[in-house]
C-alpha cells in the first residue's frame, strides 16, 4: 500500500466511524443502565464508575447526589437529570457536558443487561 492510498484508507475509516454510531461493550466495574433505555428507543447507558471514582469520593454521588449504594435500586429518569438531579447536578454544561449530548452516555450495544459488570459486591466493610 502506498502512502497516498494508506492516507485515503485511514480517512475513509475515520469517515465511516464518524458517520455510524458505534456500540460499546461495558468493561469491568461499569454500571449498565437499561431499566428503561431500550423501551424508550435509545441505547443502554454505560456509566464508567471507576472513571468517576478516581475523581470523586463515594459520598459525592452516593450521599450528596442521592444515588443508593445498591445496583438497580435507583430509579433515575432523564427528566430528573434535566432538572438537575442525580447526574444532572454535574452534567449541566458548566461542570461537565450537558444532557443534550445523548451520544456520550447512551452508547451500549442493544440487549445489554442492566447491572454492574463483574459483580456488585465489595470485599471491604462496605459490603452490600
TORRO-981453 format. One line per 5 residues: number of its first residue (from 1); their letters; for each residue x, y, z of C-alpha. Coordinates in pm, whole numbers. Example, Ala and Ser with C-alpha at 12.3 -4.5 7.8 and 13.67 -1.06 7.14 Angstrom:
BEGIN
1	as	1230 -450 780 ~ 1367 -106 714
//
This chain:
BEGIN
1	xxxxx	0 0 0 ~ 143 337 -97 ~ 150 635 136 ~ -128 807 -57 ~ -360 504 -54
6	xxxxx	-290 442 316 ~ -390 800 397 ~ -704 761 186 ~ -786 434 367 ~ -743 595 709
11	xxxxx	-959 888 600 ~ -1231 652 478 ~ -1221 455 804 ~ -1248 776 1008 ~ -1541 888 794
16	xxxxx	-1723 556 841 ~ -1667 561 1218 ~ -1793 918 1243 ~ -2096 851 1022 ~ -2216 538 1201
21	xxxxx	-2263 546 1577 ~ -2063 271 1745 ~ -2175 43 2017 ~ -1975 -22 2329 ~ -1938 -331 2539
26	xxxxx	-1921 -250 2909 ~ -1595 -319 3091 ~ -1532 -447 3444 ~ -1669 -205 3700 ~ -1900 -21 3459
31	xxxxx	-2265 20 3550 ~ -2512 -56 3272 ~ -2841 132 3294 ~ -3103 -34 3081 ~ -3410 -43 3301
36	xxxxx	-3599 172 3052 ~ -3347 291 2790 ~ -3433 46 2514 ~ -3805 69 2595 ~ -3771 442 2528
41	xxxxx	-3593 380 2197 ~ -3236 465 2298 ~ -2927 257 2363 ~ -2839 147 2716 ~ -2628 383 2924
46	xxxxx	-2279 270 3021 ~ -2172 459 3331 ~ -1794 442 3379 ~ -1795 407 3758 ~ -1417 387 3805
51	xxxxx	-1361 690 3583 ~ -1578 893 3821 ~ -1445 720 4133 ~ -1086 828 4075 ~ -1204 1189 4068
56	xxxxx	-1463 1191 4346 ~ -1513 1025 4683 ~ -1806 782 4708 ~ -2009 1025 4920 ~ -2031 1280 4639
61	xxxxx	-2268 1063 4435 ~ -2394 822 4698 ~ -2485 1084 4954 ~ -2488 1432 4807 ~ -2649 1337 4474
66	xxxxx	-2885 1074 4615 ~ -2768 752 4450 ~ -2826 445 4665 ~ -2531 206 4706 ~ -2719 -92 4563
71	xxxxx	-2717 -179 4194 ~ -3065 -143 4048 ~ -3202 47 4348 ~ -3202 387 4180 ~ -3500 496 3973
76	xxxxx	-3331 765 3766 ~ -3527 921 3483 ~ -3400 1154 3214 ~ -3637 1427 3334 ~ -3474 1408 3680
81	xxxxx	-3133 1471 3529 ~ -3256 1755 3307 ~ -3397 1914 3624 ~ -3050 1898 3785 ~ -3091 1585 3994
86	xxxxx	-2859 1281 4001 ~ -2616 1301 3703 ~ -2766 1636 3604 ~ -2611 1801 3909 ~ -2271 1796 3735
91	xxxxx	-2371 1729 3374 ~ -2516 2077 3335 ~ -2295 2225 3063 ~ -2073 2401 3316 ~ -1909 2130 3529
96	xxxxx	-1938 1863 3259 ~ -2121 1826 2927 ~ -2496 1881 2940 ~ -2787 1647 2882 ~ -2804 1736 2511
101	xxxxx	-2507 1503 2440 ~ -2705 1176 2441 ~ -2433 1007 2234 ~ -2183 1026 2521 ~ -2384 813 2765
106	xxxxx	-2628 607 2558 ~ -2354 401 2394 ~ -2430 42 2499 ~ -2500 -229 2247 ~ -2869 -324 2227
111	xxxxx	-2968 -602 2463 ~ -2701 -523 2720 ~ -2828 -634 3061 ~ -2860 -376 3338 ~ -2627 -411 3635
116	xxxxx	-2267 -384 3744 ~ -2027 -558 3509 ~ -1807 -801 3700 ~ -2019 -822 4015 ~ -2171 -583 4262
121	xxxxx	-2008 -669 4594 ~ -1702 -530 4761 ~ -1472 -728 4988 ~ -1440 -447 5241 ~ -1651 -328 5535
126	xxx	-1899 -161 5300 ~ -2009 -496 5158 ~ -2360 -462 5011
//
